[in-house]
Amino acid sequence: MSEQLIIRLASEAHQTIHWLIWSDSEKEIIASGDLGNAQDLQLLTEKAQSRKVICLVPSVDVTLKSVVIKGNFTRQMQQALPYMLEDDLASDVDKLHFSVLAKKIDLVDVAICYKSKLQMWLDWLADADIFCQRLLPEALALPLPEEHEWQALQLEKQWLIRESVYQGWSCDSEMLNDILQLRLSDNPQQIIKSYSPVPKHIFGQWQAEQAMLPMQLLAEGCFQHSFNLLTGEFSVKKESNLQLYKWKAPAIAALVLFVLLLVNLFVQTEQIDKQTLQVKGQVEAVYEQAFPEQSPLRYSRIKKKLKGLLANASITEQDSGLLIMLNDLLPSLKAVPSLQISTLKFNGKNQEISLAISADSFQAFEQFSSKIPTQYSFKQGALSNNKNRISGVVTVGVK
């Protein structure tokens, strides 16, 4: 996988999110852009499906510290680390997540972030069906500084500063001069290499480097090390899309159960004997394909088995609305023959279904919208034209 999707997340949901697709083999930008807020991350869902995703998080939300220890870093020290730093932190350590960046004899480097902030970022990505393997502080994606040199970059109204391999920080432009005076009070001759235009009347010895797009510079820096905030309770399950992992079994069971509902409606019509036997055989075949690890079952026992699978998947009462909505939307889907569904996501809390769909024309989307039952709301995202197919994301929810 030579292409990487780099996403620079924001501190708050309403702030701008930057993204860039980088080709590691060609060492060039494939595409880039900005998103207005966290909800717009769904516009990157398709781009993330076939690429490795790395997310940068604002350094203003992450504290980097070097901690002096005695001897080698052990598992017991890992457990005691939060309490070793308790006096230096203004927050309750139980609300903080500690990620060890490097272990040395008598020294350990650690990144500290609020658990709630980490969970917020992961929720944004999960809502957009984006699987991210790495989260790292943006300041540590700047070029590695040499001794007695710092690296600096301006991203919108924020300045990122990297002081060393494991030390970096960020601040608003208005605060930069005051912070530099404080941090450089013992070394006013410190050299600061800047990849952005050097601000006027700024403290310190600044040196202008060749200008580069901020996201390109940070993207290249992502591959220089393996720093990752997703450790401990936030560790990533390897080779698993967390959202798909959560929904795979219940989604399959729900779809097969939906077929059963259609069968139950169908068997009440004409040609009951012959066509019922045929459709029952199809249901049994679908069940065997969907659950190859299960023993084959007769039609009469499949429904009970599926209900058990849904119960074991811990689906809540809110999620049970999925079947009702799918049943109501079936006529609308059948009314547009060219419509194809690539992904489906159900939000039980808001009782909404998000569909990534494609059709052979823009008119097909309009036709589908007009067929939606009146008890549901319909929201349509931006549409794109690719290989004579029109694709986009629509959301249908209960009014």
Summary of the structure (lengths in Angstrom):
residues: 399
radius of gyration: 26.4
end to end distance: 42.0
largest distance: 90.9
contacts: 1147
relative contact order: 0.09
helix: 38%
strand: 28%
